[in-house]
């Protein structure tokens, strides 16, 4: 990692629900993750209302931005997953409207959603990540697979929630996996598959929450394991020692910071037999459903779900609602 000092984000404490004003919880949308977003948004909306926040659901797939402008909202809790809500598009629209919103800004959201560019930044900053390459065709994939070797993980560069992801154990399965991933965009991430433990670390207001180790009977922690399976196990905290826990926390904050993220999010890891945590990606709008990981880590840290949703809403008070190129570049100087 770079030797620059990371300046951690500070929590801006809001004690009166009235200070939030009228809050839109944006949920649903029209991405492939609509159903998960509806679940997240419903849970968040209920939590905020239980805390006395004047919060209302708003589905941009059913109402226009022109309607939103005239709806009298003061800030937005973004509960939209995937393209259109997590990739900087919504953040840009809200920033143009001078409307405060939760989480990361325009550029950080866009970069975090782009798995290839995220990993380019991780590699440049010395943040350990599995070997990878970007491919745009079956021919590209065939050449790259020979260079990296099997098994491989194939995933669309611009999707979340493991949408379009496949684990490829041998060459005969490669073309089908790449074809599926290309249905979600013109660029596919081809990544070395790390056999070992899967971890995730949530980041909230500049601080890492307790790690979670994920144990699933499925081939890997895919969409069904995340949202449908009751057989997936979660161990929180997931590490065996304070030193190991600190290692994951430091890497999570470094990865989050390298992309210019702010507010809240989640950093996913794989750890092989050598014990070296490898950063897979940063999620800037993680799920907040009954199976979700950020609420689990927060609970371990003494933060219940309602308080977590309040704390995330506090991130809308950041002085600069967006990220600049300088914010990312400064970490490499």
N, C-alpha and C positions, 0 to 999 in steps of 0.2 A: 504494500500500500504506500501511497505518497506520504511524505514526512510532514505535510502541512498540518496545522492544528485545526481540529474540527470544533467549530463553535456551535454548541448544542442549542437548539431552540428552547426558549423558556415558555412555561405555561402562563397564559394570561387568564387569571381566575375571574370567573363571572359568578356572583353569588345570588343575583336576583333574576328570575326567569323573565321579568318584564324587559330586562336589558337586551334580550335577544330580539325583541319585537315580534313581528309576524314571520314565521319560518315556513318555507316550502321544503318538504321532504320529497326530492325528485326520485321517482322510482319507476320501474317498468322499462320504458323505452322500447326500441325495436331491434335490439341486438339479439344474438343467439343466446344471451344470458338473461333474457327478459324474466323468465319465471323465478330465477334466483333473486333477481333485483326486486321483484314484487314481494318476495318473502322478507328480504332484508329491509325494504322500505316500510313494510307493515310493522315489523318488530321495532324499528327505530321510531316510527310515528307513535306507537303505543307507549314506548318508554319516555319520549319527550313530553307527551301529554300527561303522563303520570307524574312528571316532575313540574308540571304547571306551565310548560312552554306552550305558547300559542302556535301550534304546529299543524300543518295541513298537507295531505298528500297531493302530489302533482305528477301526472304521467305525461311526459312530452310526446308520447306516441298518440295520445288522445286529445291533447290541447296544443295550440301553437305558441311559439315564443311571443307573438304579438299579444295573445291573450295573457301570457305570463307578465308582460310588461305592465299591463293595466290591472293586475290582480292585487297590488298593494303589499307585496312581500318586502321584507327588510334584509333577508339573508336566505341561503340555501344549504340544506344538509344533503349532500350528493350521495344517493344510494343507487346510482346507475352503474352497472357493471358492463365491461366490454366497450366496443367501439361506440362512439357517440356520447358516452358518459364518463369514460375513464381515460380517454386518449387525448384530452386537451381541447376537444371541439366544444363541449359544453362550457368548460372553464373559460375559453376565449370569448364565448358569447356573453357569459356572466360578467367577465371583466370589462367588456365593452360597455355593458349596461351599468358599470360601477356597482355591481351587486356582490357583496361578500359571500363567500362559499367555503365549505369545509375542505380540508386536505390540500393536496399539492396544486401548484399553479400550472399554467398552460404548457410550458416547455417540459417541466419535469414529468407531468402526466403523459405527454406524448412520447417521451423517451422511455419511460418505464413500461409503457404499453408495447413498445417496439423491442422485442426480446433480443434481436440481433444488435441493435445499437446500444442497448443496455450492456450487453456482454462486451462490446467493443470498449466501452468506458471502464467496465470492471477490469478488463485485461490491461488497459493503458495505465490504470491506477494501481496495479499490483494486487487487486482483490481477487483471490483464487476463485476460479470458475471452471467447470468442465470444458474440455476441448470442444470446438464447435466450428461450423461454417454455415454460411447462408447459401441456399440453393433456390433456383427458380424453374427448374425443369427436371424431368426424370434423368436426363443425361448428366446434368450437374450432380444430381444425387448419387448416381452410380459411381462417379469418379470420387466424390467426397467420402462415400462410405468405405471405399478401398483405403483411403488415406487415414481415416479415423479408426475404422475397424468396428466390428459388431461386439456386443449389442449396441443399439442406437436408440435415442429418443428423437422422434420426429414431431414437430409441432408448428402450427402457424405462427408467424412472427408477431402478429397483432391481435391475438385473442387471449382470453383469460379463462379461468375455471376449467382448465385442461380440455377445452373445446378443440376437437380436431387432433388431439394428441394420440400418438401410438408408440408402443415399444416394439422395436424391430430386432428380433433375435438372429435372423439369418437373411441372406440376400433375397431369397424367394418372396419375402414379405415386404421388401423395400418399396417397390413401385406402388403397391396398393396404399401404403401408409402415406407416401408423398402425394399421391393423387387426392387422398382425403384431405390432407392439410392444405393443398393448393385450392381447395374449394372455398377457403376462408381468406384468400389473399394471394398476391403474386410472389410472396417471399416466404420460404419455409426455413426454420431453424433445424439443422441437423446437428445433434449434440451427442457426445459420448455418454452412454448410459452407465452411471455409477451404481455398482451393486453394493448396497450397504444400508445405512440408516437415513431416514428422511426426517428433517427438523424444520421447524418454522419459528421465527422470532418476530413478534409484533413490536412496532415502535409507536409510542404515544408521546407527543409533545416533547420530543428530544430525548426520550429515554426508552431503552429496551425493556420489554416485559419478560417474564419468565419464559424460557424456551419450551417447546412442545415437540416430543418425538412421536411420530406417526407410525403405527403398525397396522397394516391392512392385509387381509388374506388375498386381495386382488393382485394382479401382476404389478401394478403400481398405483399410486394415489391419484386415480383418474376422476372423471366427473361423477360416476356412480359412487365411488368410495367417499367422495366429499359430501354429496348431497342426498344419497339414497340408502347407503349401507349402514346398518346398525352393528356391523361386525368390525368396523374400523376402530382400533384402540388409540387412545391419546394419553401419553404420559407427560405430565406437567408438574414440576419442571423435568425436562427431558434428559438432562445431563447427569453425570455421575459425581461431579465435584464442582466446587465454587470456581476453580480455575478454568475448567472447561466451559462452565456457564458464562464466565466473563469473556472467553474467547468468542463464543457465538454472539454475545451482546455487542462486542466491539466491532465484529465484522458486519453485523446487521446495521448498526448505526453508520458505519463507514459506507456501506453500499447505498443506504438510503440518502446519505449526504452527498455522495458522489453524483447521483442523478439530480440533485437539487430538490429533492422531495421535502415536504414539510407537513406538519400536523399529525398525521397518523398513517399507518400502512403496515405491511407485513413483508418480511424477507424470507424466502424459501431456500433451503439448503439440502444437499446430499453429502453424506460422509462415507467414504469408502473404508477399506480395511486398514489404511494407513492412519485413520483418525483425523485427517485434514478436512475441515468443513469447506465445502465448495458452494459458492452462492449461485443459485439458479436464476432468480429473478426477484424484482420488487413489485409488490401489488399495492397500488395507491388507493384503491377502493375495495378492500377485502370484503368477503361476505359477512353478514351479521345475522345468520340464521341459527336454528337450533343445533346445527352441525358445525358451526363456524369456530374458527380458531382464536381470533382476537378476543372475543368475549371470554373464552376459556382461560387464556393467559391473564386477562385483566382480573378475572375472579380469583385466580391464584395470588394475584398481587393485592387483593383486598378491594377491588373496584367492581361493584355489581353492574349488571347490564344497563340499568337506567342511568347510573352515574357515568358509565362509559360513553353512552350516547350524548350526555350533557358535555362531557370533556371534549368529545370530538366536535360538538357544536361550538365550543370555545375557540377552536382553531380557526373559525371564520373571522375572528378578530385580528388575525395577523395583519401587520401594517401594510405589507405588500402582497396583494392577492395573487401575484404571478411570480414566475421565476425568470431570470435572465440568463443569457449565455455566460455572463460574467460569474454568476453564482456557481455554475458547474466548473468553469475554467479555473476559478480561484483555488479549487481544491487540488489542482495539479501543479501549482506554482511553488 
